[in-house]
Amino acid sequence: MAHLQLTAVAGGRDDEMEEVALLGTYDEEAGVGAGEVDEAGMRRVQLRVTGMTCSACTGSVEAAVSARRGVRRVAVSLLQNRAHVVFDPALAKEEDIIEAIEDAGFEAELLQDSAVSQPKPQNTLSGQFRIGGMTCAACVNSVEGILKKLPGVKRAVVALATSLGEVEYDPSAIAKDEIVQAIEDAGFEAAFLQSSEQNKVLLGLKGLHTEMDVDVLLDILKKMEGLHQFNVNLVLSEAEIVFDPEVVGLRSIVDTIEMESSGRLKAHVQNPYIRAASNDAQEASKMLHLLRSSLFLSIPVFFMRMVCPHIRFISSLLLMHFGPFLIGDLLKWTLVSIVQFVVGKRFYVAAYRALRHGSTNMDVLVVLGTTASYVYSYLEVLAKGKTSDAIKKLVELVPATALLLLKNRDGKHAAEKEIDASLIQPGDVLKVLPGSKVPADGIVIWGTSHVDESMVTGESAPISKEVSSIVIGGTMNLHGILHIQASKVGSGTVLSQIISLVETAQMSKAPIQKFADYVAGIFVPIVVTLSLVTFIAWFLCGSLGAYPNSWVTETSNCFVFSLMFSISVVVIACPCALGLATPTAVMVATGVGANHGVLVKGGDALERAQNVKYVIFDKTGTLTQGKATVTSTKLFSGIDLGGFLTLVASAEASSEHPLAKAILDHAFHFHFFGKLPSSKGDIKKRKQEIFSQWLLEVSDFSALPGKGVQCFINGKKILVGNRTLISENGINISEEAESFLVDLELNAKTGILVAHDSKLIGLMGVTDPLKREAVIVIEGLKKMGINSVMVTGDNWRTAQAVAKEVGIDDVRAEVMPAGKADVVRSLQKDGSVVAMVGDGINDSPALAAADVGMAIGAGTDIAIEAADYVLVRNNLEDVITAIDLSRKTFSRIRWNYFFAMAYNIVAIPVAAGALFPFTGLQMPPWLAGACMAFSSVSVVCSSLWLRRYRKPRLTTLLQITVE
């Protein structure tokens, strides 16, 4: 979730977009957003850049450095006064970069600890493989064990419910085809889906039928610049291409293939998720065909056994002899043999391969038992397929095509072209018609409309969109026509990141599943042993005359009688239900959560959340709306209000704190209210012009977390912050100022003190209204037995006033960012499970330290990365939804384990004949196979019941009667 720009959900304000841009490079340095790998021979350096005061400065530095010959990439962080530069050492030197920055009007210094100039090559890839034929947790353990033993494989995780495997491997030591071959040798079907290798695309080709067509395609690809490698598969009509996106675009590749082949060949991007879904559908179709064949051959056997003896003519015909055999027996033998060895061939092949590798799985039990178990396999494929609907539905949100607006020589939009949505590039201008889906993340540049974002964010009310508003790919445009400029495409879009997050969660294993994995690993040997013990016990008892001969029918003998009990034990025993109990429930729960705007990062997060005892809330932006406003100003010197606001705004212009933005907006509107154009686009442009001329020049700016900011203007020191900052600098706070400050704090307002040249010159009162749902959510948590705690860097009076208003008793105020993590750890000392809800960079340490971190969706990328849950809608009600979903999920998992364990505990003794001496009940193998199928289906259906989950209504939770 490194670059999931969920801030887009909250609104479309210009300053929010600027904030995200400023934080982007911070993410990269922190290792959060390192998505690019430097080319071989490139050099990366870090420089300290001083003198920058706003985002315009960072743009100047980036432009100056980018213009230098040999520079590949440059990113500048305003928050940290650093520049990250990647360049070719054969064309440029560090001195050239420093000179470029200094020419732009800033000071630069090479950081000596930037010894990352020669980046380490990325030696491992993460590949995703589709694995078919897995039926139980023992199969998963078998595949994982074989993969981990392969040379070059670093890590392997296999998910039964999704039939997917994720393998980290060294491509220089092992190829993906060898991994596929190893899985197939283990008795399973395998296919490669995708890898983390950059700039690789799989194209599907229409018109690729003969070797001559392949030669035409190869000639076209050889002539294209920027293609590093390509491989054409005639059988699958696919081409795998590795290309340099800086030289050639993906859309250009597709258009060139069609144009150079005169329309003979048409290429389109293969979506690995759709491809996998297609394979699942093909597998289900194949299973259905085999089931029909089995039924077509098995039903006559049933009629010959149960119905035909009552029809005299047919009965006499079947009792005729053909050599030493009866015709009826020959027909039944022929039909059953076809079912057993033709229809059931896959079981024999899989069982043989498993035994050859020294492992046992469900196929071994099926082969030892009866063909009736085939019914179980088909039913399980259908049931498991329903649990993966969440990812399929999310994939289907993305439209297949988009309307690209083409410009003429004058730069005006002159024509439209329908293109494949996967070929959209950043910067493209797209036309979105009413009733159609937004094809990519972007910004509205023309038009107004309302967009339904419920399918992505869970927010039911349509969102108004106008110029400069942010739109999310996959959402539905309801009314007007919009022109949007694509900003993020492919894996960088919000929807793709959500899909990735849901898929990762569904691949993860909850800690409770370790028990099931352990049992599954020893289950098959135990069952085979019980089967042998059952056979030996019945056979010895029969040989010794321990039971009457009447128990053995005339057509049988002691050996066959004992063998039937033994086979029934093998067939009825089922580790599959045990292995499916947790992953199917987690899979359904993560999909349901995504539909309600709650993204879960894995089964372990779900498991921890059910036992939450404390929920810690950050104040600003979490309990409050994060849209602070200045309510009052009081001056204590001869300075006029306009000059005072200009001074404070200049000092706060470089700060990213919400209170700083409130002060800046207040000062701007004081000076320029009524002097701006009516168009929103013109306002933005005019604002930028005004800011560059109106604000005073600032030097030596520094932000002091938890206190405020300090800088120098015209050689005099300016301090803007709280009481602590002013006191630490030895500045006296008069009784009048103290009285005004206390009055603000008692009314839940934050007091901002301003000192100029070592004198207190003014005070500002800033308020940030509570979110409308905050009070009722806190009360709802109390009803659920959960204690709420508020942690803030604000002063005690303001914190206590806000806490009293919202209903929180436990308050921790004047806490520095690092101290929030200490608060979390203090509550964890007695073993309590602690959840942290926050939205900013300063909340990240606490989110990481908490047992369950919940990031508000409109928060920063770093906060989202550190959290276990992402609340997309920026609504506190989803805190209750997240905890309630966790509790409901693990209640369902416990029921699943009960069904699985109780089934085996009861069924195995019955199949072994424990009740036969008293009731005469003997379970034939075909009935045992049906019971086995029912156990797995019952567990999966139990998990699917979670799809009916409805988030708790607060009126019901609080027992409020609405008239």
Rosetta blueprint (number, residue, H / E / L):
1 M L
2 A L
3 H L
4 L L
5 Q L
6 L H
7 T H
8 A H
9 V H
10 A L
11 G L
12 G L
13 R L
14 D H
15 D H
16 E H
17 M H
18 E H
19 E H
20 V H
21 A H
22 L H
23 L H
24 G H
25 T H
26 Y H
27 D H
28 E H
29 E H
30 A L
31 G L
32 V L
33 G L
34 A L
35 G L
36 E L
37 V L
38 D L
39 E L
40 A L
41 G L
42 M L
43 R E
44 R E
45 V E
46 Q E
47 L E
48 R E
49 V E
50 T E
51 G L
52 M L
53 T L
54 C L
55 S H
56 A H
57 C H
58 T H
59 G H
60 S H
61 V H
62 E H
63 A H
64 A H
65 V H
66 S H
67 A L
68 R L
69 R L
70 G L
71 V E
72 R E
73 R E
74 V E
75 A E
76 V E
77 S E
78 L L
79 L L
80 Q L
81 N L
82 R E
83 A E
84 H E
85 V E
86 V E
87 F E
88 D L
89 P L
90 A L
91 L L
92 A L
93 K L
94 E H
95 E H
96 D H
97 I H
98 I H
99 E H
100 A H
101 I H
102 E H
103 D H
104 A L
105 G L
106 F L
107 E E
108 A E
109 E E
110 L E
111 L L
112 Q L
113 D L
114 S L
115 A L
116 V L
117 S L
118 Q L
119 P L
120 K L
121 P L
122 Q L
123 N L
124 T L
125 L E
126 S E
127 G E
128 Q E
129 F E
130 R E
131 I E
132 G E
133 G L
134 M L
135 T L
136 C L
137 A H
138 A H
139 C H
140 V H
141 N H
142 S H
143 V H
144 E H
145 G H
146 I H
147 L H
148 K H
149 K L
150 L L
151 P L
152 G L
153 V E
154 K E
155 R E
156 A E
157 V E
158 V E
159 A E
160 L L
161 A L
162 T L
163 S L
164 L E
165 G E
166 E E
167 V E
168 E E
169 Y E
170 D L
171 P L
172 S L
173 A L
174 I L
175 A L
176 K H
177 D H
178 E H
179 I H
180 V H
181 Q H
182 A H
183 I H
184 E H
185 D H
186 A L
187 G L
188 F L
189 E E
190 A E
191 A E
192 F E
193 L E
194 Q E
195 S E
196 S L
197 E L
198 Q L
199 N L
200 K E
201 V E
202 L E
203 L E
204 G E
205 L E
206 K E
207 G L
208 L L
209 H L
210 T L
211 E H
212 M H
213 D H
214 V H
215 D H
216 V H
217 L H
218 L H
219 D H
220 I H
221 L H
222 K H
223 K H
224 M L
225 E L
226 G L
227 L E
228 H E
229 Q E
230 F E
231 N E
232 V E
233 N E
234 L L
235 V L
236 L L
237 S L
238 E E
239 A E
240 E E
241 I E
242 V E
243 F E
244 D L
245 P L
246 E L
247 V L
248 V L
249 G L
250 L H
251 R H
252 S H
253 I H
254 V H
255 D H
256 T H
257 I H
258 E H
259 M H
260 E H
261 S L
262 S L
263 G L
264 R L
265 L L
266 K E
267 A E
268 H E
269 V E
270 Q L
271 N L
272 P H
273 Y H
274 I H
275 R H
276 A H
277 A H
278 S H
279 N H
280 D H
281 A H
282 Q H
283 E H
284 A H
285 S H
286 K H
287 M H
288 L H
289 H H
290 L H
291 L H
292 R H
293 S H
294 S H
295 L H
296 F H
297 L H
298 S H
299 I H
300 P H
301 V H
302 F H
303 F H
304 M H
305 R H
306 M H
307 V L
308 C H
309 P H
310 H H
311 I L
312 R H
313 F H
314 I H
315 S H
316 S H
317 L H
318 L H
319 L L
320 M L
321 H E
322 F E
323 G L
324 P L
325 F E
326 L E
327 I H
328 G H
329 D H
330 L H
331 L H
332 K H
333 W H
334 T H
335 L H
336 V H
337 S H
338 I H
339 V H
340 Q H
341 F H
342 V H
343 V H
344 G L
345 K H
346 R H
347 F H
348 Y H
349 V H
350 A H
351 A H
352 Y H
353 R H
354 A H
355 L H
356 R H
357 H L
358 G L
359 S L
360 T L
361 N L
362 M H
363 D H
364 V H
365 L H
366 V H
367 V H
368 L H
369 G L
370 T L
371 T L
372 A L
373 S H
374 Y H
375 V H
376 Y H
377 S H
378 Y H
379 L H
380 E H
381 V H
382 L H
383 A H
384 K H
385 G H
386 K H
387 T H
388 S L
389 D H
390 A H
391 I H
392 K H
393 K H
394 L H
395 V H
396 E H
397 L L
398 V L
399 P L
400 A L
401 T E
402 A E
403 L E
404 L E
405 L E
406 L E
407 K E
408 N L
409 R L
410 D L
411 G L
412 K L
413 H E
414 A E
415 A E
416 E E
417 K E
418 E E
419 I E
420 D E
421 A H
422 S H
423 L H
424 I L
425 Q L
426 P L
427 G L
428 D L
429 V E
430 L E
431 K E
432 V E
433 L L
434 P L
435 G L
436 S L
437 K E
438 V L
439 P L
440 A L
441 D E
442 G E
443 I E
444 V E
445 I E
446 W E
447 G L
448 T L
449 S E
450 H E
451 V E
452 D E
453 E L
454 S H
455 M H
456 V H
457 T H
458 G L
459 E L
460 S L
461 A L
462 P L
463 I E
464 S E
465 K E
466 E L
467 V L
468 S L
469 S L
470 I E
471 V E
472 I L
473 G L
474 G L
475 T L
476 M E
477 N E
478 L L
479 H L
480 G L
481 I L
482 L E
483 H E
484 I E
485 Q E
486 A E
487 S E
488 K E
489 V L
490 G H
491 S H
492 G H
493 T L
494 V H
495 L H
496 S H
497 Q H
498 I H
499 I H
500 S H
501 L H
502 V H
503 E H
504 T H
505 A H
506 Q H
507 M H
508 S L
509 K L
510 A L
511 P L
512 I L
513 Q H
514 K H
515 F H
516 A H
517 D H
518 Y H
519 V H
520 A H
521 G H
522 I H
523 F H
524 V H
525 P H
526 I H
527 V H
528 V H
529 T H
530 L H
531 S H
532 L H
533 V H
534 T H
535 F H
536 I H
537 A H
538 W H
539 F H
540 L H
541 C H
542 G H
543 S H
544 L L
545 G L
546 A L
547 Y L
548 P L
549 N H
550 S H
551 W H
552 V L
553 T L
554 E L
555 T L
556 S L
557 N L
558 C H
559 F H
560 V H
561 F H
562 S H
563 L H
564 M H
565 F H
566 S H
567 I H
568 S H
569 V H
570 V H
571 V H
572 I H
573 A L
574 C L
575 P L
576 C H
577 A H
578 L H
579 G H
580 L H
581 A H
582 T H
583 P H
584 T H
585 A H
586 V H
587 M H
588 V H
589 A H
590 T H
591 G H
592 V H
593 G H
594 A H
595 N H
596 H L
597 G L
598 V E
599 L E
600 V E
601 K L
602 G L
603 G H
604 D H
605 A H
606 L H
607 E H
608 R H
609 A H
610 Q L
611 N L
612 V E
613 K E
614 Y E
615 V E
616 I E
617 F E
618 D E
619 K H
620 T H
621 G H
622 T H
623 L H
624 T E
625 Q L
626 G L
627 K L
628 A L
629 T E
630 V E
631 T E
632 S E
633 T E
634 K E
635 L E
636 F L
637 S L
638 G L
639 I L
640 D L
641 L H
642 G H
643 G H
644 F H
645 L H
646 T H
647 L H
648 V H
649 A H
650 S H
651 A H
652 E H
653 A L
654 S L
655 S L
656 E L
657 H L
658 P H
659 L H
660 A H
661 K H
662 A H
663 I H
664 L H
665 D H
666 H H
667 A H
668 F H
669 H H
670 F H
671 H H
672 F H
673 F L
674 G L
675 K L
676 L L
677 P L
678 S L
679 S L
680 K H
681 G H
682 D H
683 I H
684 K H
685 K H
686 R H
687 K H
688 Q H
689 E H
690 I H
691 F H
692 S H
693 Q H
694 W H
695 L L
696 L L
697 E L
698 V L
699 S E
700 D E
701 F E
702 S E
703 A E
704 L E
705 P L
706 G L
707 K L
708 G E
709 V E
710 Q E
711 C E
712 F E
713 I E
714 N L
715 G L
716 K E
717 K E
718 I E
719 L E
720 V E
721 G E
722 N L
723 R H
724 T H
725 L H
726 I H
727 S H
728 E H
729 N L
730 G L
731 I L
732 N L
733 I L
734 S L
735 E H
736 E H
737 A H
738 E H
739 S H
740 F H
741 L H
742 V H
743 D H
744 L H
745 E H
746 L H
747 N L
748 A L
749 K L
750 T E
751 G E
752 I E
753 L E
754 V E
755 A E
756 H E
757 D L
758 S L
759 K E
760 L E
761 I E
762 G E
763 L E
764 M E
765 G E
766 V E
767 T E
768 D L
769 P L
770 L E
771 K L
772 R L
773 E L
774 A H
775 V H
776 I H
777 V H
778 I H
779 E H
780 G H
781 L H
782 K H
783 K H
784 M L
785 G L
786 I L
787 N E
788 S E
789 V E
790 M E
791 V E
792 T L
793 G L
794 D L
795 N L
796 W H
797 R H
798 T H
799 A H
800 Q H
801 A H
802 V H
803 A H
804 K H
805 E H
806 V H
807 G L
808 I L
809 D L
810 D E
811 V E
812 R E
813 A L
814 E L
815 V L
816 M L
817 P H
818 A H
819 G H
820 K H
821 A H
822 D H
823 V H
824 V H
825 R H
826 S H
827 L H
828 Q H
829 K L
830 D L
831 G L
832 S L
833 V E
834 V E
835 A E
836 M E
837 V E
838 G E
839 D L
840 G L
841 I H
842 N H
843 D H
844 S H
845 P H
846 A H
847 L H
848 A H
849 A H
850 A L
851 D L
852 V E
853 G E
854 M E
855 A E
856 I E
857 G L
858 A L
859 G L
860 T L
861 D H
862 I H
863 A H
864 I H
865 E H
866 A H
867 A L
868 D L
869 Y E
870 V E
871 L E
872 V L
873 R L
874 N L
875 N L
876 L L
877 E H
878 D H
879 V H
880 I H
881 T H
882 A H
883 I H
884 D H
885 L H
886 S H
887 R H
888 K H
889 T H
890 F H
891 S H
892 R H
893 I H
894 R H
895 W H
896 N H
897 Y H
898 F H
899 F H
900 A H
901 M H
902 A H
903 Y H
904 N H
905 I H
906 V H
907 A H
908 I H
909 P H
910 V H
911 A H
912 A L
913 G L
914 A L
915 L L
916 F H
917 P H
918 F H
919 T H
920 G L
921 L L
922 Q L
923 M L
924 P L
925 P H
926 W H
927 L H
928 A H
929 G H
930 A H
931 C H
932 M H
933 A H
934 F H
935 S H
936 S H
937 V H
938 S H
939 V H
940 V H
941 C H
942 S H
943 S H
944 L H
945 W H
946 L H
947 R H
948 R H
949 Y L
950 R L
951 K L
952 P L
953 R L
954 L H
955 T H
956 T H
957 L H
958 L L
959 Q L
960 I L
961 T L
962 V L
963 E L
